[in-house]
Amino acid sequence: MKKMRTLYGTSAGLCLLVAALSANANPFNYTFMDSGAGLDGPEDATASFTISGNVVTIVLDNLEANPTGAGQLISGITFNALGATGVTAMTSSGVEANIGVGDLNNGNPTTLSHWGFQFNGGAMTLVETAGNAAQPGSPVDMIIGPDAFGGFNATNGYTAANSSITGNHQPSVLGTATFTVTFAGTVTNFSDVQMAFGTGPDNFVPGTPRTPGVPDGGSTAILLGSAMISLGSLRTWFRRK
C-alpha cells in the first residue's frame, strides 16, 4: 500500500509540475492591424507577453513594410496587467538606426533610453516612447517595419520614408524591441491590450489574441515526455514487484 501511495504521489507531483511550467511558458500573443485609419497609412504589428514570476517580457514587432511616415511606427503599448499592484523597473533592447543614413552601434542591440513606463492605478501599464510615460523630448526610438525589400537596410531600403521618419524623430528601432518589466504583485493575465503608433501617439489599435505557439522551443513538451516515461517506468517496476 505504501508503494502504491508513493507511485500515485509521484504521478500527481509530476503532472502538477508540468502543468505549472506549461502555464508560465506559454506566451500571450496579439496582432494589431489597421487598414488606414492612422495618419500616414496602414499599420500592422504583433506583441508577445511572457510571464516569469513577477517579471513580464514584452516583444513588439512592426510588420508594416516600407512605411511612409512616423504615424506607422510603433511608439508604445498599453495594457491591464491583471494581478499587478505596481511596476518597479523596466529594461529595453533593440537595434537602432538613422533611416537614410545607416545602423548605429555596429548593428548591435542597445538600451532604448527614451522609452519609459507608467502604472496608472488599477492594473493599467504604459510602455511608451511617445506619451505620458515617455522620457522628455521629441519621440525617438519608435519601431519601424521592414524596408521595401523585406529587410532592414537603413541606408537606402526605405524608399517611401518621408521627413517625419528621416528628420527629427531619429533614430528608429529596426523591426523588433524587447522590454522586461518587473511588477509588484503576481501577473496572471492581460486585458485591454492596445498598440500605440505615431508621435502623439496618433493612433491606438486594439489587440486581437492569437493562439500561442509551442512554448520554450518545445522544452515543456520534452519535459512532459520525460515525466511520462519516468512514470511509466515506475509503474512497470511496481508491477514486477
Protein Blocks (a to p, Z undefined) as FASTA:
>chain_A
ZZmmmmmmmmmmmmmmmmmmmmmmpccddddddfklpmnbccddddddddehjaccdddd
dfbghifblmlpcfbdcdddehiabdfbdcdddddddehiacehhlpacddfkbccddee
hjbccddfbdjklcedjdehiacdddfkopacfklmmmmbcfklmmmmbccdehiacddd
ddedjdfbdehiacdedjkbmbdcdddddddddehhhmmmmmmmmmmmmmmmmmmmmmmZ
Z
